[in-house]
Amino acid sequence: MFLELSLWFTAAAALTLAAALLVRRIPLRRVAGQLGAALAIMVVLTAIFDNLMIYAGLFDYGQHTLTGVRIGLAPIEDFFYPACAVLFVSGLWWLLSAAPRDQDTRPEPTARSAR
């Protein structure tokens, strides 16, 4: 159940990012490194803190709703949330930003008169 729901949310987040890249005309290769780094950091933090919170007994999952695949104590379904966050927030940021970064919005310098 959680896996199917996670896949739908991940697809929606990926579509948001794709729309932002198309609208802003940002090549994926230009931002892939930053997105990958953000995703890696989020996944590592999720692995650490989910395992700690589950170990401490702060929460648990109903076994009938999970696939059974785990990284430590954390179910694999928990790792879709950081992926969705990175994809969706990045896409939303670019969609709602005022001006594309590759456009220079500064006024052109005026030519000085020769003396």
C-alpha positions in Angstrom: 0.0 0.0 0.0 2.7 2.5 1.0 4.8 1.5 -2.0 2.1 2.3 -4.5 1.3 5.6 -2.8 5.0 6.5 -2.8 5.3 5.7 -6.5 2.4 8.1 -7.3 3.9 10.9 -5.3 7.3 10.4 -6.8 5.9 10.5 -10.3 4.1 13.7 -9.5 7.3 15.2 -8.1 9.2 14.1 -11.1 6.6 15.7 -13.4 6.9 19.0 -11.4 10.6 19.0 -11.9 10.3 18.1 -15.6 7.8 20.9 -16.1 10.1 23.4 -14.4 13.1 22.3 -16.5 11.1 22.7 -19.6 9.6 26.1 -18.7 12.8 27.6 -17.5 14.8 25.9 -20.3 17.3 24.4 -17.8 19.2 21.5 -19.2 19.1 18.5 -16.9 22.8 17.9 -17.3 23.4 21.4 -15.8 21.6 20.6 -12.5 21.9 16.8 -12.3 25.0 17.0 -10.0 23.2 19.3 -7.5 20.1 17.2 -7.6 22.1 14.1 -7.1 24.0 15.5 -4.2 20.9 16.8 -2.5 19.2 13.4 -3.0 22.3 11.6 -1.6 22.4 13.8 1.5 18.6 13.4 2.1 18.8 9.6 1.7 21.7 9.3 4.1 20.0 11.5 6.7 16.8 9.5 6.3 18.6 6.2 6.8 20.3 7.5 10.0 17.4 9.2 11.6 14.7 6.8 10.7 16.7 3.9 12.0 17.4 5.8 15.3 13.7 6.7 15.7 12.5 3.2 15.0 15.1 1.7 17.3 14.0 4.2 20.1 10.4 3.0 19.6 9.1 6.4 18.6 7.1 4.8 15.8 6.5 1.6 13.9 4.7 0.4 10.8 1.9 -2.1 10.2 3.7 -5.0 8.5 0.8 -5.7 6.2 1.3 -2.3 4.5 5.0 -2.7 3.7 7.0 -4.7 1.1 9.3 -6.0 3.8 12.4 -4.6 2.2 14.4 -2.6 4.8 17.6 -0.7 5.2 18.5 -1.4 8.7 15.2 -1.0 10.5 13.8 1.6 8.1 11.4 0.3 5.4 12.3 1.1 1.8 9.1 3.0 1.5 10.5 5.7 3.8 13.2 6.5 1.2 10.7 7.8 -1.3 9.9 10.8 0.8 13.3 12.5 0.5 13.3 11.7 -3.2 9.9 13.4 -3.6 11.1 16.4 -1.5 14.2 16.9 -3.6 12.4 16.6 -6.9 9.2 18.6 -5.9 10.9 21.4 -4.0 13.5 21.9 -6.7 10.9 22.0 -9.4 8.6 24.3 -7.5 11.6 26.6 -6.7 12.3 27.0 -10.4 8.7 27.3 -11.4 8.0 30.1 -8.9 11.3 32.0 -9.1 11.1 35.5 -10.6 13.8 35.2 -13.3 15.9 32.4 -14.7 19.4 32.3 -13.4 21.0 32.2 -16.9 19.4 35.5 -17.9 21.2 38.6 -16.8 18.6 41.0 -15.5 21.1 43.8 -14.7 20.9 46.9 -16.9 23.5 47.3 -19.5 26.3 49.8 -18.6 26.1 53.1 -20.4 28.9 54.2 -22.5 31.0 57.0 -21.0 31.6 60.0 -23.2 35.2 60.6 -24.3 36.8 63.8 -23.0 
